[in-house]
Amino acid sequence: MKMGDRHRECGRHSGIPECCIDWYLGPWSNVVSGVPYLWEAYWKANNEPEEPDYIRCPSCIAANRVAEIRECECHEDR
């Protein structure tokens, strides 16, 4: 199983919305997280309401949606 597949699987088990998983595995990981000024601005917007425990997609930030995260037990099988 590839690392991206593991992240997607654990994200789903944890209750992270699919749109946020797609954002994290796509634009966030490939562009935003590697550019310091983009990372800092995005991190501030992501954590504005309640400091969620995951990277939210732009749509969820705009709608102020924060999912309740559950403990993923995938790591116990590794």
N, C-alpha and C positions, 0 to 999 in steps of 0.2 A: 504494500500500500504506500503510495506517495505521500510526502509530508502535507501537501495541500489537501489530499483526501482525508488525512487524519484530522487536520484543522476543521474541515467541513463537518466531519462526523461528530467531533467533540462539540463544535458550535451548536449543532442541532440538538444534541443531548442536553446541552446546557440551557437551551431555550433562547438562544440568540436568533433574531429574525434572519431569514434566508437572504434578504437584501443586504444586511450588514455583513454576513459571511462572504457574499459575493464581492462587496466593496473591500473588505479586509484582504481577501485573497487576490484581488485584482489591482485596482488603482492604488489603494493604500500601500500594499506591500511593494508594488513595482515602481511607484513614483513618489507619493507624498512622504512616506517614511524615510526616504533617502535624501530629502532636501530640507535642511534645517529650518529655514524660515517658513516653509509650508507645514512642516511637522508641528512647529510651535503654535502657529495660528490654528491649525486644525485641532490640535490637542486641547487648546483653550475652549474652542467651540464645542468639542465633544464632551467636555467635562463641566460645562456651564450649569446644567440643572441640578444633577444629583451625583456627579462623578460615577458614571456607570463603570462596570468592570469589564467593558469590552469596547472596541472601536465601532462607533455607529456610522452608518452611511449618511450621506448628505440629506437624503429625504427624511430620515428619522431625526436628525438634528433639527431640520427646519420645522418638523411637526412636533418637536419636543417629546418624542417617544423614547421611553427607556424600558427595556424588557427586564423582568425579574430573572436573574440568573440562578440556575440550579447547579449543583456539583455534578460534574461528569465523571463517570467511573471507568471510562475507557482506559485511562492510564494504569489502572490496576492490572490489566491484561498484558501490559508491555514488559 
